Amino acid sequence: MNGAARRPWLPEPLAASLAELRQDRAVWLVGGAVRDAFLERTTVDLDLAVDQGAIALARRVADAWGGDFYALDQERDIGRVLLARPDLPVRTLDFSRLRGDDILSDLRSRDFTINAMAVPLSEPDRLLDPCGGLQDLRQGLLRTCSDGAVADDPLRALRAVRLAAEFSLRIEKETQRQVSQAAAALASISAERVRDELFLIFGQPRPGRAVRVLAHIGLLEAIFPDLRPLRGLQQPPPHTRDAWEHTLSVVDALAELLSVLALEHDEEKSADLTMAQVSLRLGRFRAALHGHLAPPLSAGRSARQLLFLSALYHDAGKVTTASRDADGRIHFYRHELAGATMAEARGRALRLSLAEIERLRQTVAHHMRPLWLVGRTSPRAAHRFFRQAGEAGVDVVLLSLSDLLGVQPLPPPQDRWQARLEVARDLLEAYFERQAEVVHPPALVRGDELAEALAIAPGPEIGRLLREIGEAQADGSVSSRAEAIELARRRHLAPTTADDVDGEPPG
């Protein structure tokens, strides 16, 4: 990490444009962009402090560069510019008026020293660092700018853990004290701000480290009080961990699994036999999985990030469903359904979108089904699985594998692991490679046509028959309208068998 004079703070075209557009305003590049430049990390989101007229400057920049402009806070004079230009490696520029009387006061009021550095655009060789952030960065230390920094904004406790995990920093002793005392005060923070900080944690390559730190200092339970009863909740063999430690281990395992299945994957991470088999069996789906998990579901939050929240809640329902049989064996019958209800409630509390809440609920509700499909996979079973789970079915497959990896510290027995990988492969193949054939075969007959052909009234029976036709199409036993009607005629009012019941475990 070298001095300020050697840093390419901004792309040259943007720097030249800002020099012209800022007119008589004083403008500083501040915060994470300066920190990341010293770490030689690419930054696509820039924060700029302005002594006056921040919103007006943001509007001028948006006009000059053909970007979208948003006035984020009229009272505090904060504006945002969104750019989508292939010739410019910058996505967002936030312009905000100084928080104090001058730039040094502004920097001292910030959260952590590594985020309290600035460079004047008019003097790019000069670094402003009133809190010693560069030295802390060199020493791998995370330190607040003041003794009251976290108390002033308790969300900074979450941010401290995130930054420490993201940049492999050691949290300074006084900062640790501030962070550990923030649990009760988190309730005063808006759900939207807590949600956004959590999803930044979930967006890290391996969020398990930060999640475990949050759990250790009591912040995780402050955010998710409904998970607290998982601590000490005993589980039957082959589990060797209580429900709480198992949950944290599943988060770790999910990150490892996704790293092996990432587009840019490290072959060394799949050197052990368990992960090597993941790469061998499921590696061909890397591009498809990236296309499924990376796009945002809402407000920039991705399906991948949401999947880690699903991992935290996948066993939440065990708290209310625990029972013992006559032999003393512990059971958690239908815990996945109870957990889905809890996950849905938590999604609403975090102000997730309706699409995110439904995806979260479905992932938790169906996470046991790949286990029930061991030895029973078929095109018909895959069709039924995705009919019920929808897009969340892919998430379920990944969560189910992670769930098995989190059962005990040792790798799962080879026979069990191979069987689960076969289920995962068959389901992912159906979804990504045989979508039109298995998952969504074209309709051969409409409901009203079927009702007329069988001389029955529209209703639930028609829906059941259409579902059976779809399953028969998936396994290739029906391929024409006439065959579909004939199947429906045979199955009309036929007794429902155990295998017909959606979502039931075998046996």
C-alpha positions as CSV (number, residue, x, y, z in Angstrom):
1,M,0.0,0.0,0.0
2,N,1.7,3.1,-1.3
3,G,1.2,6.8,-0.7
4,A,-1.6,9.0,-2.1
5,A,0.6,10.3,-5.0
6,R,0.7,6.9,-6.7
7,R,-2.9,6.1,-6.7
8,P,-5.1,6.2,-9.8
9,W,-8.1,7.5,-7.8
10,L,-10.6,7.9,-10.7
11,P,-10.7,6.8,-14.3
12,E,-9.1,9.6,-16.3
13,P,-12.2,10.6,-18.3
14,L,-14.3,10.9,-15.2
15,A,-11.6,12.8,-13.3
16,A,-11.3,15.3,-16.1
17,S,-15.1,15.7,-16.4
18,L,-15.5,16.2,-12.6
19,A,-12.8,18.9,-12.7
20,E,-14.8,20.8,-15.2
21,L,-18.3,20.1,-13.8
22,R,-17.5,20.9,-10.1
23,Q,-17.0,24.6,-10.9
24,D,-16.2,26.4,-7.6
25,R,-17.2,23.5,-5.4
26,A,-14.6,21.6,-3.3
27,V,-15.0,17.9,-3.9
28,W,-13.3,15.0,-2.1
29,L,-13.2,11.3,-2.9
30,V,-13.9,9.7,0.4
31,G,-14.5,6.4,2.3
32,G,-14.4,3.0,0.7
33,A,-13.1,4.1,-2.7
34,V,-9.9,5.5,-1.0
35,R,-9.6,2.4,1.2
36,D,-10.0,0.0,-1.7
37,A,-7.5,1.9,-3.8
38,F,-4.8,1.3,-1.2
39,L,-5.8,-2.4,-1.1
40,E,-5.6,-2.4,-5.0
41,R,-9.2,-3.6,-5.2
42,T,-11.6,-2.6,-8.0
43,T,-14.2,-0.1,-6.9
44,V,-17.4,0.4,-8.9
45,D,-19.2,2.5,-6.3
46,L,-17.7,5.9,-5.5
47,D,-18.5,8.3,-2.6
48,L,-17.8,12.0,-3.0
49,A,-18.1,14.7,-0.4
50,V,-19.0,18.2,-1.6
51,D,-18.8,21.5,0.4
52,Q,-22.0,22.8,-1.2
53,G,-24.6,21.8,-3.9
54,A,-24.1,18.1,-3.8
55,I,-27.4,17.3,-5.5
56,A,-26.9,19.9,-8.2
57,L,-23.5,18.5,-9.0
58,A,-24.9,15.0,-9.1
59,R,-27.5,16.1,-11.6
60,R,-24.8,17.8,-13.8
61,V,-22.7,14.6,-13.8
62,A,-25.7,12.4,-14.7
63,D,-26.6,14.7,-17.6
64,A,-23.0,14.8,-18.8
65,W,-22.5,11.1,-18.7
66,G,-26.1,10.0,-19.7
67,G,-26.7,8.4,-16.3
68,D,-29.8,8.1,-14.1
69,F,-30.1,10.7,-11.3
70,Y,-31.8,10.3,-7.9
71,A,-32.1,12.8,-5.1
72,L,-31.6,10.5,-2.1
73,D,-32.1,13.1,0.6
74,Q,-33.1,16.6,-0.2
75,E,-32.6,17.9,3.4
76,R,-29.1,16.5,3.8
77,D,-28.2,17.3,0.1
78,I,-27.4,13.8,-1.1
79,G,-27.7,12.7,-4.7
80,R,-26.9,9.5,-6.6
81,V,-25.8,8.9,-10.2
82,L,-26.2,5.5,-11.8
83,L,-24.0,4.8,-14.8
84,A,-24.1,1.8,-17.2
85,R,-21.3,2.5,-19.6
86,P,-19.0,-0.2,-20.9
87,D,-16.2,2.3,-21.3
88,L,-16.3,3.3,-17.6
89,P,-15.6,0.9,-14.7
90,V,-17.9,2.9,-12.4
91,R,-21.5,2.0,-11.5
92,T,-22.6,4.4,-8.8
93,L,-21.5,7.9,-7.7
94,D,-23.0,9.2,-4.5
95,F,-22.5,13.0,-3.8
96,S,-23.2,14.3,-0.3
97,R,-22.7,17.6,1.4
98,L,-20.1,17.7,4.2
99,R,-21.5,16.4,7.5
100,G,-19.4,18.8,9.6
101,D,-18.0,22.3,9.3
102,D,-15.2,21.1,7.1
103,I,-13.8,17.9,5.5
104,L,-11.8,16.9,8.6
105,S,-14.8,17.2,10.8
106,D,-16.7,15.1,8.3
107,L,-14.1,12.4,8.3
108,R,-13.8,12.3,12.1
109,S,-17.6,11.7,12.3
110,R,-17.4,8.5,10.2
111,D,-17.6,5.0,11.4
112,F,-14.1,3.4,11.1
113,T,-10.7,4.8,10.5
114,I,-10.2,2.8,7.3
115,N,-13.3,4.5,5.9
116,A,-12.3,8.0,7.1
117,M,-9.7,8.9,4.5
118,A,-10.2,11.4,1.7
119,V,-8.4,12.8,-1.4
120,P,-9.2,16.3,-2.7
121,L,-10.0,16.1,-6.4
122,S,-8.1,19.4,-6.8
123,E,-5.0,17.9,-5.1
124,P,-4.9,14.2,-5.9
125,D,-1.4,13.8,-4.4
126,R,-2.7,14.8,-1.0
127,L,-4.2,12.3,1.4
128,L,-6.4,13.5,4.3
129,D,-6.3,10.9,7.1
130,P,-7.1,12.5,10.5
131,C,-7.9,9.2,12.2
132,G,-4.9,7.2,11.1
133,G,-6.9,4.9,8.8
134,L,-4.0,4.1,6.5
135,Q,-1.8,2.9,9.4
136,D,-4.7,0.8,10.7
137,L,-5.1,-0.7,7.2
138,R,-1.4,-1.5,7.0
139,Q,-1.6,-3.2,10.5
140,G,-4.8,-5.1,9.6
141,L,-6.8,-3.3,12.3
142,L,-10.4,-2.2,12.4
143,R,-10.9,0.7,14.8
144,T,-13.8,3.2,15.2
145,C,-13.1,6.9,14.7
146,S,-14.5,7.7,18.1
147,D,-15.5,6.1,21.4
148,G,-19.2,6.8,20.7
149,A,-19.2,5.8,17.0
150,V,-21.2,2.6,17.4
151,A,-23.5,4.0,20.0
152,D,-24.3,6.9,17.6
153,D,-25.4,4.3,15.0
154,P,-25.7,0.7,16.3
155,L,-25.8,-0.6,12.7
156,R,-22.1,0.0,12.7
157,A,-21.7,-3.1,14.9
158,L,-22.9,-5.2,12.0
159,R,-20.7,-3.2,9.6
160,A,-17.7,-3.8,11.9
161,V,-18.1,-7.6,11.7
162,R,-18.7,-7.4,7.9
163,L,-15.6,-5.3,7.3
164,A,-13.4,-7.4,9.6
165,A,-14.4,-10.6,7.7
166,E,-14.2,-9.0,4.3
167,F,-10.7,-7.6,4.7
168,S,-9.3,-10.1,7.3
169,L,-9.0,-7.4,9.9
170,R,-8.6,-7.7,13.7
171,I,-11.2,-5.7,15.6
172,E,-9.4,-3.3,18.0
173,K,-10.2,-3.9,21.7
174,E,-12.2,-0.7,22.4
175,T,-14.1,-1.3,19.1
176,Q,-14.9,-4.8,20.2
177,R,-16.4,-3.4,23.4
178,Q,-18.6,-1.0,21.5
179,V,-19.7,-3.7,19.1
180,S,-20.6,-6.2,21.8
181,Q,-22.7,-3.6,23.6
182,A,-24.8,-2.8,20.6
183,A,-27.1,-5.9,20.5
184,A,-30.0,-4.3,22.4
185,A,-29.8,-1.0,20.5
186,L,-30.2,-2.8,17.1
187,A,-33.9,-2.8,17.7
188,S,-33.9,0.9,17.2
189,I,-32.5,0.6,13.7
190,S,-34.9,0.4,10.7
191,A,-35.5,-3.0,9.3
192,E,-34.4,-1.8,5.9
193,R,-30.9,-0.8,7.1
194,V,-30.4,-4.0,9.0
195,R,-31.5,-6.0,6.0
196,D,-29.2,-4.2,3.7
197,E,-26.2,-4.7,6.0
198,L,-27.1,-8.4,6.4
199,F,-27.3,-8.9,2.6
200,L,-23.9,-7.3,2.2
201,I,-22.6,-10.0,4.6
202,F,-24.4,-12.7,2.7
203,G,-22.9,-11.3,-0.5
204,Q,-19.4,-12.2,0.6
205,P,-17.7,-15.3,-0.9
206,R,-17.7,-17.0,2.5
207,P,-20.2,-15.2,4.9
208,G,-19.9,-18.0,7.5
209,R,-17.0,-16.3,9.2
210,A,-19.0,-13.1,9.8
211,V,-22.1,-15.0,10.8
212,R,-20.2,-16.9,13.4
213,V,-18.7,-13.7,14.8
214,L,-22.2,-12.2,15.0
215,A,-23.4,-15.4,16.8
216,H,-20.5,-15.3,19.2
217,I,-21.1,-11.7,20.4
218,G,-24.9,-12.1,20.5
219,L,-25.8,-9.9,17.5
220,L,-27.2,-12.7,15.4
221,E,-29.8,-13.6,18.0
222,A,-30.6,-9.9,18.4
223,I,-31.5,-9.8,14.7
224,F,-33.1,-13.3,14.6
225,P,-34.5,-13.9,18.1
226,D,-36.6,-16.8,16.8
227,L,-33.4,-18.7,16.1
228,R,-32.2,-18.4,19.8
229,P,-34.0,-21.6,20.9
230,L,-31.8,-23.6,18.5
231,R,-28.9,-23.3,20.9
232,G,-28.6,-26.6,22.8
233,L,-31.4,-28.2,20.9
234,Q,-30.4,-31.9,20.7
235,Q,-30.7,-33.8,17.5
236,P,-30.8,-37.5,16.8
237,P,-27.9,-39.5,15.1
238,P,-26.3,-39.1,12.7
239,H,-26.2,-35.5,13.9
240,T,-23.3,-34.8,16.3
241,R,-24.1,-31.1,16.6
242,D,-27.0,-29.3,18.3
243,A,-29.4,-27.5,16.0
244,W,-27.6,-24.1,16.4
245,E,-24.1,-25.4,15.5
246,H,-25.6,-27.4,12.7
247,T,-27.2,-24.3,11.3
248,L,-23.9,-22.3,11.4
249,S,-22.1,-25.3,9.8
250,V,-24.7,-25.4,7.0
251,V,-23.9,-21.7,6.2
252,D,-20.2,-22.6,6.0
253,A,-20.9,-25.7,3.8
254,L,-23.1,-23.7,1.5
255,A,-20.3,-21.2,0.9
256,E,-17.9,-24.0,0.2
257,L,-20.3,-25.7,-2.2
258,L,-21.0,-22.5,-4.1
259,S,-17.2,-21.8,-4.4
260,V,-16.7,-25.1,-6.0
261,L,-19.6,-24.5,-8.4
262,A,-18.6,-20.9,-9.2
263,L,-17.8,-19.8,-12.7
264,E,-14.3,-18.9,-11.5
265,H,-13.5,-21.8,-9.1
266,D,-10.4,-22.7,-7.4
267,E,-9.4,-26.3,-8.2
268,E,-7.6,-26.6,-4.9
269,K,-10.8,-26.1,-3.0
270,S,-12.2,-29.2,-4.6
271,A,-9.1,-31.3,-3.9
272,D,-10.7,-33.3,-1.1
273,L,-12.8,-36.2,-2.2
274,T,-16.2,-34.7,-1.1
275,M,-15.8,-31.5,-3.1
276,A,-14.1,-33.3,-6.0
277,Q,-17.2,-35.3,-6.4
278,V,-19.3,-32.1,-6.5
279,S,-17.1,-30.8,-9.2
280,L,-17.3,-34.0,-11.2
281,R,-21.0,-34.6,-10.9
282,L,-22.3,-31.0,-11.0
283,G,-19.6,-29.0,-12.6
284,R,-21.3,-28.9,-15.9
285,F,-24.1,-26.7,-14.4
286,R,-21.7,-23.9,-13.3
287,A,-22.8,-21.4,-15.9
288,A,-26.5,-22.2,-15.4
289,L,-26.2,-21.9,-11.6
290,H,-24.5,-18.6,-12.0
291,G,-27.3,-17.4,-14.2
292,H,-29.8,-18.6,-11.7
293,L,-28.2,-17.2,-8.5
294,A,-26.5,-14.0,-9.6
295,P,-29.3,-11.8,-11.0
296,P,-31.1,-9.6,-8.5
297,L,-34.5,-10.6,-7.2
298,S,-35.2,-7.1,-5.8
299,A,-33.3,-3.9,-5.2
300,G,-30.0,-5.5,-6.1
301,R,-30.3,-8.4,-3.7
302,S,-29.5,-11.7,-5.4
303,A,-30.9,-15.2,-5.1
304,R,-27.5,-16.2,-3.9
305,Q,-27.6,-13.8,-1.0
306,L,-31.2,-14.9,-0.1
307,L,-30.0,-18.6,-0.1
308,F,-27.8,-17.9,2.9
309,L,-30.9,-16.5,4.8
310,S,-32.7,-19.7,3.8
311,A,-29.8,-21.7,5.3
312,L,-30.1,-19.9,8.6
313,Y,-33.8,-20.7,8.7
314,H,-33.9,-24.2,7.2
315,D,-34.2,-25.8,10.7
316,A,-35.9,-23.0,12.6
317,G,-39.1,-25.1,12.8
318,K,-37.4,-27.8,14.9
319,V,-38.0,-25.6,17.9
320,T,-41.7,-26.0,17.8
321,T,-41.9,-29.6,16.3
322,A,-39.5,-31.5,18.6
323,S,-40.9,-34.7,20.1
324,R,-39.7,-38.0,21.4
325,D,-41.2,-41.5,20.6
326,A,-41.7,-44.3,23.0
327,D,-38.0,-45.3,22.6
328,G,-36.8,-41.9,23.4
329,R,-35.7,-41.0,19.9
330,I,-36.0,-37.4,18.9
331,H,-38.2,-36.4,15.9
332,F,-39.0,-33.1,14.2
333,Y,-42.0,-34.1,12.1
334,R,-42.8,-31.4,9.4
335,H,-40.3,-29.0,10.8
336,E,-39.7,-27.8,7.3
337,L,-43.2,-26.5,7.1
338,A,-43.0,-24.8,10.5
339,G,-39.7,-23.3,9.5
340,A,-41.1,-22.0,6.2
341,T,-43.8,-20.1,8.2
342,M,-41.1,-18.6,10.5
343,A,-38.9,-17.7,7.5
344,E,-41.8,-16.0,5.8
345,A,-42.5,-13.9,8.9
346,R,-38.8,-13.0,9.2
347,G,-38.7,-12.0,5.5
348,R,-41.7,-9.6,6.1
349,A,-40.0,-8.2,9.2
350,L,-36.9,-7.5,7.1
351,R,-39.0,-5.8,4.5
352,L,-38.1,-8.2,1.7
353,S,-40.0,-8.0,-1.5
354,L,-42.9,-10.4,-2.1
355,A,-40.8,-12.3,-4.6
356,E,-38.0,-12.8,-2.1
357,I,-40.4,-13.8,0.7
358,E,-42.0,-16.5,-1.5
359,R,-38.6,-17.8,-2.7
360,L,-37.4,-17.9,0.9
361,R,-40.5,-19.7,2.1
362,Q,-40.4,-22.3,-0.7
363,T,-36.7,-23.0,-0.2
364,V,-37.2,-23.8,3.5
365,A,-40.5,-25.6,3.0
366,H,-39.0,-28.1,0.4
367,H,-35.4,-28.5,1.7
368,M,-36.1,-32.1,2.9
369,R,-37.5,-33.3,-0.4
370,P,-34.2,-34.2,-2.2
371,L,-33.5,-36.6,0.7
372,W,-36.9,-38.2,0.2
373,L,-36.1,-38.6,-3.5
374,V,-33.0,-40.8,-2.9
375,G,-33.5,-43.9,-5.0
376,R,-36.8,-42.5,-6.5
377,T,-35.7,-39.9,-9.0
378,S,-37.4,-40.0,-12.4
379,P,-38.6,-37.5,-14.9
380,R,-42.0,-37.7,-13.2
381,A,-40.6,-37.1,-9.8
382,A,-38.5,-34.1,-11.1
383,H,-41.6,-32.6,-12.8
384,R,-43.5,-32.9,-9.5
385,F,-40.6,-31.4,-7.5
386,F,-40.3,-28.3,-9.7
387,R,-44.1,-28.0,-10.0
388,Q,-44.2,-27.5,-6.3
389,A,-40.9,-25.7,-5.6
390,G,-40.8,-23.6,-8.7
391,E,-37.6,-21.5,-9.2
392,A,-36.7,-22.2,-5.6
393,G,-36.2,-25.9,-6.6
394,V,-32.6,-25.2,-7.6
395,D,-32.0,-23.4,-4.3
396,V,-33.4,-26.4,-2.5
397,V,-31.0,-28.7,-4.3
398,L,-28.0,-26.7,-3.1
399,L,-29.4,-26.2,0.4
400,S,-30.1,-29.9,0.7
401,L,-26.5,-30.8,-0.1
402,S,-25.2,-28.2,2.4
403,D,-27.6,-29.6,5.0
404,L,-26.0,-33.1,4.7
405,L,-22.5,-31.6,4.8
406,G,-23.4,-29.8,8.1
407,V,-24.5,-32.9,9.9
408,Q,-21.1,-33.7,11.5
409,P,-17.5,-32.5,11.3
410,L,-16.4,-35.5,9.3
411,P,-17.4,-35.9,5.6
412,P,-20.6,-37.7,5.0
413,P,-20.5,-41.4,4.4
414,Q,-19.7,-42.0,0.7
415,D,-22.8,-44.0,-0.1
416,R,-25.0,-41.3,1.3
417,W,-23.1,-38.5,-0.4
418,Q,-23.1,-40.3,-3.8
419,A,-26.8,-40.9,-3.5
420,R,-27.6,-37.2,-2.7
421,L,-25.3,-36.0,-5.6
422,E,-27.2,-38.3,-8.0
423,V,-30.5,-36.7,-6.9
424,A,-29.0,-33.2,-7.3
425,R,-27.6,-34.1,-10.7
426,D,-31.0,-35.5,-11.9
427,L,-32.9,-32.5,-10.7
428,L,-30.5,-29.9,-12.0
429,E,-30.4,-31.7,-15.4
430,A,-34.2,-31.6,-15.6
431,Y,-34.3,-27.9,-14.7
432,F,-31.4,-26.6,-16.8
433,E,-31.2,-29.1,-19.7
434,R,-34.7,-30.6,-20.1
435,Q,-36.9,-27.7,-19.1
436,A,-39.4,-28.0,-21.9
437,E,-39.5,-31.8,-21.8
438,V,-39.7,-32.5,-18.1
439,V,-40.3,-29.3,-16.0
440,H,-42.8,-27.4,-18.2
441,P,-44.0,-29.7,-21.0
442,P,-46.5,-27.9,-23.4
443,A,-50.1,-28.3,-22.5
444,L,-51.9,-30.9,-24.5
445,V,-55.4,-30.1,-23.4
446,R,-57.0,-27.1,-21.6
447,G,-59.0,-27.5,-18.5
448,D,-62.3,-26.5,-20.1
449,E,-61.7,-29.0,-23.0
450,L,-61.0,-31.8,-20.5
451,A,-64.1,-31.0,-18.5
452,E,-66.2,-31.2,-21.7
453,A,-64.5,-34.4,-22.9
454,L,-65.2,-36.1,-19.5
455,A,-68.6,-34.5,-19.0
456,I,-67.6,-33.2,-15.5
457,A,-67.8,-29.7,-14.0
458,P,-64.7,-27.5,-13.7
459,G,-63.1,-27.8,-10.3
460,P,-60.3,-29.4,-8.2
461,E,-60.7,-32.7,-10.0
462,I,-59.8,-31.0,-13.3
463,G,-56.7,-29.5,-11.7
464,R,-55.7,-32.9,-10.4
465,L,-56.1,-34.6,-13.8
466,L,-54.1,-31.8,-15.5
467,R,-51.3,-32.4,-13.1
468,E,-51.3,-36.1,-13.8
469,I,-51.2,-35.4,-17.5
470,G,-48.2,-33.2,-17.0
471,E,-46.4,-35.9,-15.0
472,A,-47.2,-38.5,-17.7
473,Q,-45.8,-36.1,-20.3
474,A,-42.6,-35.8,-18.3
475,D,-42.0,-39.5,-18.3
476,G,-43.0,-39.9,-21.9
477,S,-46.1,-42.0,-21.4
478,V,-48.4,-39.4,-22.9
479,S,-47.6,-37.3,-26.0
480,S,-50.8,-36.4,-27.7
481,R,-54.2,-34.8,-26.9
482,A,-56.0,-38.0,-27.3
483,E,-53.6,-39.9,-25.0
484,A,-54.0,-37.1,-22.4
485,I,-57.8,-37.3,-22.4
486,E,-57.7,-41.1,-22.3
487,L,-55.4,-41.0,-19.3
488,A,-57.6,-38.5,-17.6
489,R,-60.6,-40.7,-18.2
490,R,-58.9,-43.7,-16.6
491,R,-57.7,-41.6,-13.6
492,H,-61.0,-39.7,-13.1
493,L,-62.0,-40.2,-9.5
494,A,-59.4,-42.9,-9.0
495,P,-58.4,-43.3,-5.3
496,T,-55.4,-41.1,-4.4
497,T,-52.4,-43.2,-3.4
498,A,-49.6,-42.2,-1.0
499,D,-47.4,-41.5,-4.0
500,D,-49.9,-38.9,-5.2
501,V,-49.6,-36.7,-2.2
502,D,-47.4,-33.7,-2.9
503,G,-44.4,-33.3,-0.6
504,E,-44.7,-36.4,1.5
505,P,-41.6,-38.3,2.6
506,P,-41.4,-41.9,1.4
507,G,-42.6,-44.7,3.7
